[in-house]
Structure formats: structure tokens, C-alpha cells
Amino acid sequence: MRRILCVLSFGLGVVLPGMGQNMRGDLVDVSEAFQRLDPVYFIPARTEAFDPATGQGQLRWQRYERQPSLSFGKIDRPLVRAQSTEFPATEYDQDPVLPFSIEPVSAQSVRLRLLTRAAQADDAPSLMLAGPVPRDTRWQVHQTDSLITLTSPAGYQVWLYRDPWRIAFYAPDGRLLTRTMTLQEPATFAFDRVPFCYIRRSEDLSHWTAATFELAPEEKLFGTGESFTRLNKRGQKVVAFLRDGMGAQSQRMYKPIPFFLSSQGYGVFVHTSTPVTFDFGYTFDQFNTIYTGDETLDLFFFFGTPKQILSEYTALTGRSPVPPLWSFGLWMSRITYDSEQQVREVAAKLRQHRIPSDVIHLDTGWFETDWRNDYRFSTSRFTDPARMIADLKAQGFYISLWQLPYFSSKNPLYAEIVEKGLHVRSENGRLPFEDAVLDFSNPEAVAWYQEKLAALLRMGVGAIKVDFGEDAPVNGIYASGRTGWYEHNLYPLRYNQAAAEITTRITGAHLIWARSAWAGSQRYPLHWGGDAENTNSAMAATLRGGLSFGLSGFTYWSHDVGGFVAQPSADLYRRWLAFGVLSSHVRCHGAPPREPWAYGDAFMADFRRTVELRYRLMPYLYAQAVRSSAEGHPMLRTLFFEFPDDPTSWLIEDQYMLGEALLVAPLFADNARARQVYLPPGTWIDYQSGQVYEGARWHTIEAGAVPIIVLVRDHTVLPHIELAQSTSAMNWRRLELQVFSTDGAPATGWVALPGQEAQALTVRFEEKKPVLQADPFQGSVQWTFQVRTVAVN
């Protein structure tokens, strides 16, 4: 988040030599280097050796170069065979033989590693992984003179061709999932497509890789983090390089994740923290080319349905623990509350107007000087912050505090950070660039930072807003011994981890409120969508970003209701709030005013009704959170995540599933009251009106009193709870089961008491009355029933 007139905006990017960058903070697109004339190109030729017992092999790479070619008045740059130019020639191979490996990880995943130097693979612990990579020894290997076939216990196959070297992946039914593409495939005049290769760059002799796989004609691709562009990434170039997004409608991403999944039935994780560029058929429609700035190409392949792929991916990189119950309540905020009197007044009015809420967030104004983060409450505007926090907690409110890891020279902490060497060093090896950026690869910096947060958490603060983190210096020198080429994208993961671990240690809660992320950050929930504009387009783009983020391994995600940059109109705020309350988490935040009473009594009544919907649904939301965390699945899901066999569900990007049972269609037009909604196969019941719709078709559906369309799968049990003004006041010993069944058949669902595992529910009908088939809590919960739609013969 930022004030609109903040011009410097913590510009911590860097100019990279030879990359054509002109401004700090420009995206680094490593694919550009693969079109130049000066690198040496190496293309895989043949398998020289392969040991099935270890999965280790040797691969010969042939040398190529781009050669300008004149034809019909134009210059092309085709790749042609090249001769060695090094001296002395005895010390360098023209066509090097280098290690590679194919290592089964599970019955539905495999690791492919190719080294561009004659060295051992680096098996040191990786921050992006949740632990050591397992090895599945159950895969069977069959060899011939030309082909090595690896078959998993689930029936997936990896075919390794010896000469020429190629790798193909097959489903259990024999269907080709994807395969590597070399220089001669396909026969084409196109010179700018890039085959599977690596380059040696002339600027610094570094090695960068390009992994090219075939795309099927109708293949669709999803994920890559919180990407705001069209949901299906086919035909796009996605640059996975952290950058303050400055909004929600461009290619820049606060949370790029080097992972995608395909409608063909596979997913790929690119295990690196260097810049990554995905060319999803953007340059050449048949080619999916993954470019990395890493000298080792380390790819994990996952096979199955979207649910299975995400479970496999998060088993490797980690899953989100369940945040505390109170975090699922309403977060009330703006930019910014800056005094104890303001905070107490907002809390009092929320209770006075009967608007359920659990969190009040203080943004940049709780310091003595706005934005100058010194981890201390202003003494002139907050007379007794500890007492304020305790008083608000007694009323059912938690306090969230903003901070950031950048310190200007005017900050009193700047000198201490520099003196102790806790900052990222500039290229001179000593001083910071402009601001002192905390170096979270330095254990001393982490301890210093956590000590600052611990004092606030011990005071009673409930959550820390982990803002910024996208623009750590790319040319900076880090305590890890690496430059920002490897640490820039890794920075938010280290940052998230540092804040989350001290919060859990002090409070016991798995909770931060973070803007930036990289692969593995899902272990430290939760994240929100950044500084969206106050428009319908930004609202729709925000949803696409959230759905893409969920398809990248993240269970929890939120966004600034109404958009951040300016004051939203009442109409936009009303519709966006309905989208917000039917998200994993909900926060009203942005340019003031955001308090509902500032918009008048009629708006406040609508606001209250919408928030009450969420609080009544809390048992469903919490149970879905518990189940989603356990499986590594998102709470906000694309339709195809639940309906992978329905072709139309793969095309929908402005609707979503909230958990397993609720289909949500926000309203994205001014003053809209209805919209076209696609319903997947099955029967659906309007949550607000009770009207029944048949699926596998489109319908025009009107919104109810809450300005959004919500439909429930037939044969669903939705647990509800009595309305309370905060989650701390909820009575979890008395729950209502709302039963949706159009034909009297049994209905099923899930429920979870706070801090416990999810339990299955089945309601059947006896003499037209609902009966709980088996009480998972054995009488400790009092159940009531409401039959929403039923027709029993």
C-alpha cells in the first residue's frame, strides 16, 4: 500500500547490464537474452549414459550460434552449428557432456535436473521446499537400445530417448501430456522460437537455461502466482520477477510463483529463485518455453487432476496452516487511523451500529511520523496503546499493525541497522543503496527484526502487516553470499517467514497479512492482493489474481474491499464487499472514508446485511479452511478445480467456487442487479432465493438482498451459527444445519469446531424430516435444521 503522492515509492530495483533495463524496478525478462547474437547456445543432442538405479545420466550438448541471414530484404537470426572458439582448445569442449537426472518423487511426480557445468547437483536444503525431496523407489524401468521407460505405480510414464535426446510424459491411458522440443521440431521457417537449450552469456559467462515443451492445440495453462492478466495464460508471456505491482491491472506481480498447471493433466514447478520467464505459446504457439537465469535447470512435474497436482506440489513446497478463527472475521481499516481516539471511536461505532467485526487495522499512521516505521506507537497520539489494545480485545477486537522492511536515512533506526550491518549492501560492499533494506538472509537481522515485532506482539497486537518486500536490490550483496540475482525473488519468502515465526512463537497464531510472496510463502498465511484501482475492471482483475494465486498453492487470500487508490463509489463498495465477504478473508481498506456510516444509513444497512451473511456462514468457511489446508487447496477455486471434466468450466474467469459447495458470481457492472452465470453439471439452488437451476448451461440470475449471486450444490449441508458481533462471542455448541436437497436424497457437508479437524456430516430424510445420520460430536453440539429446498415423495 502507499499514499498516492508518494513519488519515490521505495524504488529499490536495479539496472542490469546487458538486459536493456533503464529504470530501477524494471522487470527482468531473461527470455530476451536468447534472441541475441553474442551468447553461445548449447542444445541437447544425445544421451551418453543413464543409470536406471540412480536416475543419473550424462547428456551431450551441441554448440550453436545465431547467425544473421539475409533473405527477401529482411534479416533473420537462425541458430546454426558453431565451432569452438575458446583458447586453449584443449581446455574446453566444443560439445560438452554434462550431468542430468530423472528422479521419481512420488507416484504422481518426478524431478528433472540438468546441469550446465561439470559439477555435482546441489542438494543443500532449499527454503522453497518444505523438507528433503523424497524418492519413490516403486517406479519400474524398462530399457531398449533407443528408449528408457520409467513407469510409476499410478501408471504415469516418462520416456527418455537416447539419440536424439528427448523426454516425453504420458498419462496412464497412453495420452501424451507433453514432451521436450528440440531444434528440428517442428520443421519451420520461424527463427525466433527457442528450443530446449542453455546459453553462455558474453557479459559475465553465466549460464541461463530454456526448457521447451510442446503445447497441445487446445491446451490451457494456469497459475504463475497472483497474475492479474487473463486467467488462462496460453498465448501470454509471464515474467516471474517480483515487483511492486502498483495496481491490479498490469503484468507486474506482487506474488509471482514459478509454478503452473495445464489442462492436459500436469503441472510444473521451476525450482529456482532467479528470474523466470514463461513463454506460453506467446512467441511460437506450439512451444511452452520456460526461461531461467539459473545455471541449473531444476523442474518438478506433477500429474493428475488439478486437485491432485496442487496436493502434490504443496506436499513438496508446504501447505498453509489454518489461521486463527478471529482472522476470518471482518477487518476494518483505511489509510490510515492515526490516533487512539480514532481507533476507539471506530470500534465503538462498529458495535453501536451492530456491524460484526473482529479486527481493526492501523496502517502507516501509528508512528510519530507517518510512514517512518520505528516499531513504536506515537506518544503524542496514543496515550496508552497497551491499555487500548486490552480494552478493544475485551470488546472482541484484535489490532493489526502496518510496517515495512525499508528504512530511510531519516529513520532513527537507520544508523543502528547500518552500524550493525543488518542491511543489504550495495555494490561497494559496505553501504546500502538508498534506503537500508533489512537483509533477511542474515540471522542477526532476523533476530533484530523479530525482537522489534515481539515487543508489539507481547503488548497484545494480534497481527503484523508484512507490507512491501517486492523490490529488494537485484545487484545487492546479501549475507547469504549471493547477490540479488538469487535473493531478490527469495526476499519475500524470508520476510514472510521471519514475521510469521515470531508471531506464532508469541501468540500461537499462524498469521501475517502480507503483500509479497514467492514459492513456499504459502507456509506463512495470509496474503492480500495489493493496491487495486477503484474500478469494475480492477475488481475483475483482482478476482483473476486471486484465482491464479490459489492455483499456485496458496489456500488463503484477501483483497482491499472497494479498491485501494481512491474513495470507492457506494455502488462499487457495496458490490465489492459482497465479493470480499465470500473470500477467504475480508478487509475494508484504502483511501478514506471506508467506514460504512460515512456513506449513509441505507448503505450501512446493506453493509451490515452483507457482513452478517459471512458471520452466519462461519462454520462452513472454517470447515472449508481446515479441509483446504489439509489438502493444499485454495479456498477460492476456479470452476474447473471442482469440475475438471466439464469443458466450459475451464473457460470461466469471473466466477468461482468458495470451498466445495458454494458457487459465487460477483457483479462487475455499475448498478448491476443480475448477470449471466454459467453453472457446471448438476442441480444448483440459489442461496438467497431458493430458486433451482439446472447445470451445464448459462442462466440469467438476479442477485438477492446481498448484491452477489451465490448458488449451492444440490445435496449439500451448510452449517450455520447464530449471529454474533465477533467470532469470540459465537456459540459453537449450537449450530444450524441448512439442508439443500431438491429430491429428498441425503445431503452431505463438513463442520469443524475451532482448532479441531473437519468432520463429515450426512443428513437424510425420515418421514420428510431431516435427521443427522451420525453426530460427529456425540451430543456436545446442539443441532437445529432448516430445509431450504426439498421435494420428498
Order of alpha helices (4+ residues) and beta strands (2+ residues): beta-beta-beta-beta-beta-beta-beta-beta-beta-beta-beta-beta-beta-beta-beta-beta-beta-beta-beta-beta-beta-alpha-beta-alpha-beta-alpha-beta-beta-alpha-beta-alpha-beta-alpha-alpha-beta-beta-alpha-beta-beta-alpha-beta-alpha-alpha-beta-alpha-beta-beta-beta-beta-beta-beta-beta-beta-beta-beta-beta-beta-beta
